[in-house]
Structures are given as C-alpha cells and as structure tokens.
Amino acid sequence: MKKWKPEIYYALPLSEFEKHLTEAGNIVEKKARECFPRGVLVDSRGDESLKETQALLKVNTEILFQAAFSDGTLFAAVDILKQEKNGEVSLYEVKASSSSKLEREDEDGD
C-alpha cells in the first residue's frame, strides 16, 4: 500500500504495532533479496512499473524484484521473479515468520 496507494497508506497514522510490522517486513524483504544478488528492483510506480517490468523482461533480466503486471483491471506485484534459461518462470512470495520451517518440523516430531 505504501508504494502503490500512498494516499490510503498515509491517510491515518500507523499504530506502533503497524510500524513494527512494516519495519520487520522491510528487513525480511531486504534479507530475501540478498539470496538473489543479481536481482534488479522495479522501482517505478503505477503504469511506469508495468513498462519497466516489460522492458526488463524483454532483455532477459534473470531476476526482478517487485515485477508488476496488470490485465487492465487487476494489478499484481511479485516479490521475486526469476526467469529460467529454459523459459520457465519462478515466482517467490516473501513472508516473515517467527520460526523457521525446520524449527516447526522439530516441534511436530517430523
């Protein structure tokens, strides 16, 4: 919301909890991007982000952060998009968690 609809995001002041979630999300996103050091950030907004994404895809940019797509009605931004050499595309959605998958499996006895 902060990037795509700032008029809504900034309409009301954030609570301390919301501020904490935002900060944590920014940290997690930055950490996830470190796993893809050759990634390129689509840093524009709105229609410009759509154009920037298409231009980067046309020159076969392997990894994009915040790639943007729209069918004219719906809009989506992908946390991490990776174009494979065989033409396949992998999409990664970045989420924060208070524990790792391995820790959860240990707790479940798996």
BAKETI-954781 format. One record per residue (C-alpha): residue in one letter; x, y, z. Coordinates in Angstrom, 3 decimals. Example, Ala and Ser with C-alpha at 12.3 -4.5 7.8 and 13.67 -1.06 7.14 Angstrom:
(A, (12.300, -4.500, 7.800)) (S, (13.670, -1.060, 7.140)) 
***
This chain:
(M, (0.000, 0.000, 0.000)) (K, (2.831, 2.379, 0.818)) (K, (4.223, 2.098, -2.707)) (W, (1.091, 1.689, -4.836)) (K, (-1.575, 3.608, -2.875)) (P, (0.277, 6.079, -0.635)) (E, (-2.839, 8.246, -0.274)) (I, (-4.505, 5.337, 1.542)) (Y, (-1.405, 4.164, 3.403)) (Y, (-0.677, 7.605, 4.842)) (A, (-4.331, 8.615, 5.398)) (L, (-4.235, 7.566, 9.063)) (P, (-1.247, 7.421, 11.395)) (L, (0.186, 3.940, 11.922)) (S, (-0.063, 2.318, 15.328)) (E, (3.165, 1.177, 17.000)) (F, (2.259, -2.408, 16.082)) (E, (1.758, -1.480, 12.420)) (K, (5.075, 0.404, 12.432)) (H, (6.792, -2.680, 13.845)) (L, (5.228, -4.930, 11.183)) (T, (6.318, -2.549, 8.432)) (E, (9.878, -2.388, 9.721)) (A, (10.048, -6.177, 10.092)) (G, (8.677, -6.632, 6.573)) (N, (11.306, -4.286, 5.146)) (I, (14.070, -6.209, 6.936)) (V, (12.775, -9.575, 5.707)) (E, (12.408, -8.323, 2.130)) (K, (15.966, -6.941, 2.172)) (K, (17.285, -10.249, 3.532)) (A, (15.400, -12.238, 0.877)) (R, (16.866, -10.059, -1.879)) (E, (20.352, -10.933, -0.635)) (C, (19.629, -14.516, -1.772)) (F, (19.415, -13.179, -5.353)) (P, (22.396, -10.801, -5.655)) (R, (21.920, -10.185, -9.405)) (G, (18.330, -9.067, -8.950)) (V, (17.023, -5.794, -10.343)) (L, (14.413, -3.743, -8.484)) (V, (11.456, -2.391, -10.451)) (D, (11.463, 0.930, -8.653)) (S, (8.794, 2.888, -10.508)) (R, (5.081, 3.094, -9.693)) (G, (1.781, 2.505, -11.441)) (D, (1.850, 2.274, -15.242)) (E, (5.557, 3.068, -15.253)) (S, (6.267, -0.080, -13.216)) (L, (4.405, -2.129, -15.826)) (K, (6.510, -0.616, -18.609)) (E, (9.730, -1.052, -16.638)) (T, (8.909, -4.706, -15.908)) (Q, (8.189, -5.441, -19.583)) (A, (11.397, -3.711, -20.695)) (L, (13.478, -5.730, -18.215)) (L, (11.809, -8.984, -19.242)) (K, (12.461, -8.257, -22.943)) (V, (16.205, -8.009, -22.309)) (N, (16.065, -11.282, -20.356)) (T, (16.830, -9.827, -16.945)) (E, (17.122, -13.006, -14.899)) (I, (15.796, -11.786, -11.541)) (L, (13.322, -8.976, -10.833)) (F, (12.156, -7.630, -7.503)) (Q, (8.621, -6.155, -7.454)) (A, (7.874, -7.057, -11.083)) (A, (4.464, -5.586, -11.935)) (F, (1.690, -6.987, -14.112)) (S, (-1.844, -5.935, -14.998)) (D, (-4.642, -7.120, -17.241)) (G, (-6.232, -3.666, -17.184)) (T, (-8.440, -4.487, -14.213)) (L, (-6.272, -6.416, -11.779)) (F, (-2.754, -5.454, -10.710)) (A, (-0.102, -7.692, -9.138)) (A, (3.453, -7.147, -7.983)) (V, (5.709, -10.158, -7.473)) (D, (8.243, -10.075, -4.640)) (I, (10.822, -12.035, -6.648)) (L, (10.549, -13.242, -10.247)) (K, (13.252, -15.476, -11.727)) (Q, (13.401, -16.236, -15.456)) (E, (14.961, -19.638, -16.054)) (K, (17.089, -20.324, -19.134)) (N, (14.583, -22.986, -20.294)) (G, (11.805, -20.361, -20.466)) (E, (10.147, -21.264, -17.169)) (V, (9.450, -18.560, -14.606)) (S, (9.670, -18.975, -10.831)) (L, (7.775, -16.634, -8.513)) (Y, (8.740, -16.163, -4.869)) (E, (6.469, -14.548, -2.289)) (V, (8.391, -13.248, 0.725)) (K, (6.791, -13.612, 4.152)) (A, (8.069, -13.074, 7.655)) (S, (7.735, -15.743, 10.324)) (S, (8.632, -16.072, 13.979)) (S, (10.185, -19.521, 13.396)) (S, (11.829, -21.472, 10.597)) (K, (10.290, -24.418, 8.799)) (L, (12.938, -26.663, 10.383)) (E, (12.001, -25.454, 13.882)) (R, (8.313, -26.173, 13.205)) (E, (9.093, -29.656, 11.880)) (D, (11.165, -30.399, 15.007)) (E, (8.263, -29.320, 17.204)) (D, (5.899, -31.607, 15.274)) (G, (8.317, -34.525, 15.578)) (D, (8.855, -34.746, 11.807)) 
***
